[in-house]
Structure formats: structure tokens, C-alpha cells
Amino acid sequence: MTARVLVLGGSFAGMTAALSTASRLGRDVDVTVVAASDRFVFNPSLIWLPFGRRGRTDISFPVEPTFARHGVTFVHGAATRVDPDAHRVETTAGTFDYDYLVIATGYRNDLDVVPGMRETPTITTLQGAEQTYDAWRRFLDDPGDVVIGATQRASCFGAAYEFLFNTSYQLRRAGLHGDVKLHYVTSEPYAGHFGIDGMPGARTLMKMFARKEGIDVETNQSMTRIRPDAVELADGREVPYKFAMIVPPFRGQDFLAETPGLVDAGNYVPVRPTYQSERWDDVYAVGIAAAVPVPWTTQVATGIPKTGFPSEQQAHIAAKNIVSQVRGEEPVEAKEFAKIPALCVMDAGNNGVAMVADHMLPPRKAAVMVPGPQNHAFKVGFEKYSLAKMKAGRVRLP
């Protein structure tokens, strides 16, 4: 009997899980992907879109042709309910039964974290980045001070830093750098924490970058309100601006909370190191949908970033374990999120920093940060390679 594998989500984790499972099992599996979006978006490039350096078609592609070439069925629809006991998922495109389920539904912005966040430009979605493009154009016509920030409970600090330094670069290009004050307001305990408890030399390097660019950095900050002209902080101060981009926290998808015992308070699925649900052996969660406990306490709550590289690693582990189960074997592939290697390139307009470590989270035995203008070229090359790899469906490439 052919095994039925249902994957919810078609981004980094979902596409990797679906195509990896299909390639490993061939005719022994029927893989179906149900996703609310019919396009793959290379989210790391959203930092460039507001400045006109990328457009929607530059960083995205339709997923159906990719899945079809590899024998995977794609359904454009949003999941609305998961019933793990009945092995069934309800969606806006119909009801699907499964033998194995992979939840790779990603995140949604928690726009209720701070009053005014819903009206504030951000870059964590394609639509949000396009709206930020419009806001940046208006700013250039009527410039003033700039605030880039990440709220309490935010986790996507890498994108915040990249946008911060790209903003500084664009201000120089526009001849505004000396006339505009650039502020960075973050919940991190120190600049360079990144939501991963930092890296060797991160504090010093971020201070150096900020000093070089004349950026005023405010750490350990909780926002209480974002007005159209100022960010209000918990300590009573206000940071005025003409342009702001704020990164909010993420949450898992709301429909998952309708299934008792499936998700935690953030709507993320608690998983074992095999990426099986803690409660159901035939339910997996990968990428941002998988819960990652924060192993430390900070003065202001911060989250842990879940980027494309670890998402792909998790998806491959899940695919291998599904293959084992289909073949009547026990899942043996396992690696908790904290021990997945870290690989990140932070772009800074015409500069950047490459970060590599043996583990995403401490303790680490090896970690290094390499600054320099070559990292901008590396980031662009990585973008082109990743888009080509995913569009071709060659997810088992490095």
C-alpha cells in the first residue's frame, strides 16, 4: 500500500520535506503539499525590496511546477483544522487523509504586541516589505530621523540588523546620512545577541559597526506604543521618527490551536529531536512551526530565530524518519535545534558579516564571525544559488 504523506506549507521547510521524502521513497509514497501561498519567497532578500534593489518576481517563483516535476501534488489552500487521531486535515480546498503529516506552516506576525504595530512598516512578509517600499519613497520626499527596531518577544534580529545597516548605506547614497539620526531600538540584552546568545566578538563588532555608521543603539528596550511620529518606550522616553521599520514577534498559525495538545502557548508544535510531535508519532513539525524553548532569561523577552538553513535541516531529518516508518523501522535520525550548525551572512549594503558555528545555540566548540565587503557578494551569490536550487527542486544539494 502506498504511504500518504501530507505536508502543510511550501516554503523552506515544507518544500524540503516534501521533495526529500518523495525522492527517497519514489513510487512507495504519495506526497501532497497544501499551502496557503502558491509562491516560494526567498525571505532573506526582503531586506532589499524596500530600497528598490529587488522586486517580487526577483525573489519568488510559483511552486506548482516545481512540485509537479518531482511527482508531488500541490494544492493551493489554507489548512483550517488538524485531527491527528482521525489522520485528517481540513482545508479551504477540501479534506485530506494522511498516514504521515508534516506541519511546516511557518509563522504569522504578532501585530498586537504593541499598539500601533499594525500601521508600522515591517519586512517580515512580502506584502509588508512592499508596503515598506512605499513608506521609504515617502520618506525620501520628506526626510527626518529614522527608527529601526525589534519589539519585545521578537526573534528575527538578523533581518533587523541587515535592514538597519542597509538603511545607513541608502542614506549615504541619498546624501542624507549627515542630516538624519538613525536609531536602533531592540529587546536584545546587548547589540549582537541576535536571539542566539551572541557569537564570539559579536558585541565588539556590532559596537564598531554602529559607531562607524553613527547609529544610536538602545538595548533592553520594551515598546509600549508606536505612534505615526514616535516610538514610546517602557521607561517613559520617546524616540521620534519620520521613517520606522519594526520587526514584530512571530506566532504559529492560529488553526493549530484548535487541536488539543498539539501546540504550546505560541501556537508552535513541541517536538522530539526526531521532529515528531511529542504526542503523535506520525505527526512531524519542522521549520518555524516547530517549538524551540528559549534556554535563558533576558531582562526583556526575546525569541530565537528560526532561519532557512536550520529549517531545511529539520525537514531532511523528518523526511528520513518518515522513510524509516514507511519501511517498518523506528525513526533514528535526530538532532535538536540547538545543535544544528549555524550559517548566516548579514548584509550591510556594501559590507557585511559571515557567521559560522558548530551549534545554533550555546554551548559551542567552534564559532567565528568574519566581517568585510566580500560578504555582500557572498549574500547575493547565496540568494541566486538558493533560488535556483529550490526552483529546480534539488533540495538535497547543500
Residue pairs with C-beta under 8 A, 6 or more apart in sequence:
2 27
2 28
2 29
2 30
3 25
3 28
3 29
3 30
3 99
3 100
3 322
3 326
4 29
4 30
4 32
4 97
4 98
4 99
4 100
5 18
5 21
5 29
5 30
5 31
5 32
5 98
5 99
5 100
5 101
5 102
5 322
6 32
6 34
6 89
6 96
6 98
6 100
6 101
6 102
7 14
7 17
7 18
7 21
7 31
7 32
7 33
7 34
7 101
7 102
7 104
8 14
8 33
8 34
8 35
8 79
8 82
8 89
8 101
8 102
8 103
8 104
8 105
9 33
9 35
9 103
9 104
9 105
9 106
9 287
9 289
10 18
10 33
10 35
10 37
10 38
10 40
10 63
10 67
10 74
10 104
11 35
11 37
11 40
11 41
11 43
11 104
11 106
11 287
11 311
12 287
12 308
12 311
12 312
12 315
12 390
13 104
13 106
13 286
13 287
13 288
13 289
13 311
13 312
13 314
13 315
14 33
14 35
14 102
14 104
14 105
14 286
14 287
14 315
15 33
15 40
15 63
15 66
15 67
15 390
15 393
15 395
16 286
16 311
16 312
16 315
16 316
16 319
16 395
17 102
17 104
17 284
17 286
17 315
17 316
17 318
17 319
18 31
18 33
18 67
18 72
18 102
19 66
19 67
19 70
19 72
19 393
19 395
20 315
20 316
20 319
20 320
20 395
20 396
21 29
21 31
21 102
21 319
21 322
21 323
22 29
22 31
22 70
22 71
22 72
23 70
23 396
24 319
24 320
24 323
25 323
25 326
28 326
29 326
30 73
31 71
31 72
31 73
32 72
32 73
32 74
32 75
32 96
33 63
33 67
33 72
33 73
33 74
33 75
34 75
34 77
34 78
34 79
34 89
34 91
34 93
34 96
35 63
35 74
35 75
35 76
35 77
36 76
36 77
36 78
36 79
36 105
38 62
38 63
38 64
38 74
38 76
39 60
39 61
39 62
39 63
40 60
40 61
40 62
40 63
40 66
40 390
40 391
41 59
41 60
41 126
42 59
42 60
42 383
42 386
42 387
42 390
43 124
43 308
44 159
44 307
44 308
44 379
44 382
44 383
44 386
45 54
45 58
45 59
45 383
46 59
46 123
46 124
46 125
46 126
46 128
46 129
46 159
47 123
47 159
47 162
47 163
47 166
47 347
48 54
48 166
48 347
49 55
49 56
49 59
49 123
49 126
49 129
49 130
49 132
49 133
50 121
50 123
50 129
50 132
50 133
50 135
50 136
50 163
50 245
51 133
51 136
51 166
51 170
52 133
56 126
56 130
59 383
59 387
60 126
61 387
61 390
61 391
63 74
64 74
64 76
66 390
66 391
66 392
66 393
67 73
67 74
67 393
68 74
69 393
70 393
75 91
75 93
75 94
75 96
76 93
77 91
77 92
77 93
77 94
78 91
78 92
78 255
79 89
79 90
79 91
79 105
79 253
79 255
80 90
80 91
80 92
80 255
81 89
81 90
81 255
81 258
81 259
82 89
82 90
82 101
82 103
82 255
82 256
82 258
82 259
82 262
82 283
83 89
83 90
83 259
84 101
84 259
84 262
84 277
84 279
84 280
84 282
84 283
87 97
87 98
87 99
87 101
87 282
88 95
88 96
88 97
88 98
89 95
89 96
89 98
89 101
98 282
99 282
99 326
100 282
100 283
100 284
100 322
100 325
100 326
101 282
101 283
101 284
102 284
102 285
102 286
102 315
102 318
102 322
103 256
103 269
103 283
103 284
103 285
103 286
103 289
104 285
104 286
104 287
104 289
104 311
104 315
105 252
105 253
105 256
105 289
106 253
106 287
106 288
106 289
107 250
107 251
107 252
107 253
107 288
107 289
108 250
108 251
108 252
108 253
108 254
109 122
109 124
109 125
109 128
109 248
109 249
109 250
109 251
110 153
110 248
110 249
110 250
110 251
111 117
111 118
111 248
112 118
113 151
113 152
113 153
113 248
113 249
114 151
114 152
114 223
114 224
114 225
114 226
114 246
114 248
115 224
115 225
115 226
116 225
116 226
116 227
116 228
117 151
117 226
117 246
117 248
119 226
119 228
120 226
120 244
120 245
120 246
121 128
121 131
121 132
121 135
121 136
121 243
121 244
121 245
121 246
122 128
122 129
122 132
122 245
122 246
122 247
122 248
123 129
123 132
123 159
123 163
123 245
123 247
124 156
124 159
124 247
124 248
124 250
132 245
135 243
135 245
136 243
139 146
139 242
139 243
140 174
142 242
143 174
143 176
143 179
143 180
143 242
143 243
144 180
144 240
144 241
144 242
144 243
145 180
145 181
145 182
145 183
145 240
145 241
145 242
146 167
146 171
146 180
146 181
146 182
146 183
146 241
146 242
146 243
146 244
147 183
147 184
147 185
147 231
147 239
147 241
147 243
147 244
147 245
147 246
148 160
148 163
148 164
148 167
148 182
148 183
148 184
148 185
148 244
148 245
148 246
149 160
149 183
149 184
149 185
149 186
149 221
149 223
149 231
149 244
149 245
149 246
149 247
150 156
150 157
150 160
150 185
150 186
150 187
150 188
150 246
150 247
151 187
151 222
151 223
151 246
151 247
151 248
151 249
152 187
152 222
152 223
152 249
152 300
152 301
152 302
153 187
153 249
153 301
153 302
153 303
154 160
154 186
154 187
154 195
154 247
154 248
154 249
154 302
154 303
155 195
155 249
155 250
155 302
155 303
155 304
155 305
155 306
156 195
156 247
156 250
156 305
157 186
157 188
157 193
157 194
157 195
157 247
157 302
157 305
158 194
158 305
158 307
158 344
158 346
159 247
160 184
160 186
160 247
161 194
161 206
161 346
162 346
162 347
162 348
163 245
164 182
164 184
164 215
165 209
165 213
165 346
165 347
165 348
165 349
165 351
166 347
166 348
166 349
167 182
167 245
168 177
168 182
168 213
168 214
168 215
168 348
168 349
169 348
169 349
169 350
169 351
170 349
171 177
171 180
171 182
177 214
181 216
182 213
182 214
182 215
182 216
183 215
183 216
183 217
183 218
183 239
183 241
184 191
184 210
184 215
184 216
184 217
184 218
185 218
185 221
185 223
185 231
185 233
185 239
186 217
186 218
186 219
186 221
187 219
187 220
187 221
187 222
187 298
187 300
187 301
187 302
188 194
188 195
188 219
188 220
188 298
188 302
189 219
189 220
189 298
189 299
189 300
189 302
190 198
190 203
190 219
191 203
191 206
191 207
191 210
191 217
191 219
192 198
192 199
192 202
192 203
192 205
192 206
192 207
193 202
193 298
193 302
194 202
194 305
195 302
195 303
195 304
195 305
196 304
196 305
196 342
196 360
196 361
197 296
197 361
197 362
199 355
199 357
199 367
199 368
199 369
200 367
200 368
200 369
201 369
202 369
205 353
205 369
205 371
206 217
207 217
209 215
209 348
209 371
210 217
218 233
218 239
220 298
220 299
220 300
221 233
221 234
221 235
221 300
222 233
222 234
222 300
223 231
223 232
223 233
223 234
223 246
224 232
224 233
224 234
225 231
225 232
226 232
226 244
226 246
229 240
229 241
229 242
230 238
230 239
230 240
230 241
231 238
231 239
231 241
231 244
231 246
232 238
233 239
249 303
250 288
250 303
251 266
251 267
252 263
252 266
252 267
252 268
252 269
252 288
252 289
253 267
253 289
254 267
256 262
256 263
256 267
256 269
256 289
257 263
257 267
261 279
262 269
262 277
262 279
262 283
263 269
263 270
263 291
264 270
264 291
266 291
268 285
268 288
268 289
268 290
268 291
268 292
269 277
269 283
269 285
269 289
269 290
269 291
270 277
270 278
270 291
271 277
271 278
271 284
271 285
271 290
271 291
272 278
272 334
273 334
273 335
273 336
274 317
274 318
274 321
274 331
274 332
274 333
274 334
275 284
275 285
275 286
275 290
275 314
275 317
275 318
275 321
276 282
276 283
276 284
276 318
276 321
276 331
277 283
277 284
277 285
281 325
282 325
284 318
284 321
284 322
285 291
286 311
286 314
286 315
286 317
286 318
287 306
287 311
287 314
287 315
288 306
288 311
290 306
290 314
290 337
292 304
292 306
292 337
292 338
294 302
294 303
294 304
295 338
295 361
304 337
304 361
306 337
307 344
308 386
309 340
309 341
309 342
309 343
309 344
310 337
310 340
310 342
310 360
312 395
313 335
313 340
313 341
314 337
314 340
315 395
316 395
316 396
317 333
317 334
317 335
320 331
320 333
321 331
321 332
321 333
324 330
324 331
324 332
324 333
325 331
337 360
337 361
338 359
338 360
338 361
339 359
339 360
339 361
340 359
340 360
341 356
341 357
341 358
341 359
341 360
342 355
342 356
342 357
342 358
342 359
342 360
342 367
343 355
343 356
344 354
344 355
344 356
345 352
345 353
345 354
345 355
345 375
345 378
345 379
345 382
346 352
346 353
346 354
346 355
346 375
347 375
347 376
347 379
348 375
348 376
349 376
350 373
350 376
351 371
351 372
351 373
351 375
351 376
352 371
352 372
352 373
352 374
352 375
352 376
352 378
352 379
353 369
353 370
353 371
353 372
353 375
354 369
354 370
354 375
354 378
355 367
355 368
355 369
355 370
356 367
356 368
356 370
357 364
357 366
357 367
357 368
358 364
358 365
358 366
358 367
359 365
389 395
389 397
